Amino acid sequence: MASSTAPLQEWLVIAPDFEGALEKRLAVRPEHISGLKADAEDFWLWGGAMLEEPIAEGQTPKMKGSAMLIGASTREEVVERLKKDVYVQGEVWDWSKVQIIPFKSALRKAL
């Protein structure tokens, strides 16, 4: 990833899945999570799956995409990293529908 001396900005990313991509998502999820852990600590500020419905106990969540907050100096850095993600390369996230929005947190809390 290109590194910049510009200050980190926040980027809200909405990444819808392709229709019917749940099996692909589950198959490559361990590789996706491993890739996240390899990035700089201040890149992924929070993130997770968007769901079709609330999680029912004992059921696989019905995921339909991802939402995340990323810390990067430029939009290009965000695009560069996301395009390398297994969810893009494995056609889980529908790249044509991904939104990358400049963002400014007013509040961030861990669960």
PEUR-V957064 format. One record per backbone hydrogen bond with DSSP energy under -1.0 kcal/mol. NH is the residue of the N-H (numbers start at 1). CO is the residue of the C=O. If there is no record, write none. Layout:
((NH | CO) (NH | CO))
//
This chain:
((9 | 72) (11 | 70) (12 | 101) (13 | 68) (14 | 99) (15 | 66) (17 | 64) (18 | 92) (21 | 18) (25 | 21) (26 | 22) (27 | 23) (28 | 24) (29 | 25) (32 | 28) (33 | 29) (34 | 30) (35 | 31) (36 | 32) (37 | 33) (39 | 36) (43 | 40) (45 | 69) (46 | 69) (48 | 67) (50 | 65) (52 | 62) (59 | 56) (63 | 61) (64 | 50) (66 | 15) (67 | 48) (68 | 13) (69 | 46) (70 | 11) (71 | 43) (72 | 9) (78 | 74) (79 | 75) (80 | 76) (81 | 77) (82 | 78) (83 | 79) (85 | 82) (88 | 85) (89 | 85) (90 | 86) (91 | 88) (92 | 87) (93 | 87) (94 | 16) (95 | 93) (97 | 94) (98 | 95) (99 | 14) (101 | 12) (103 | 10))
//
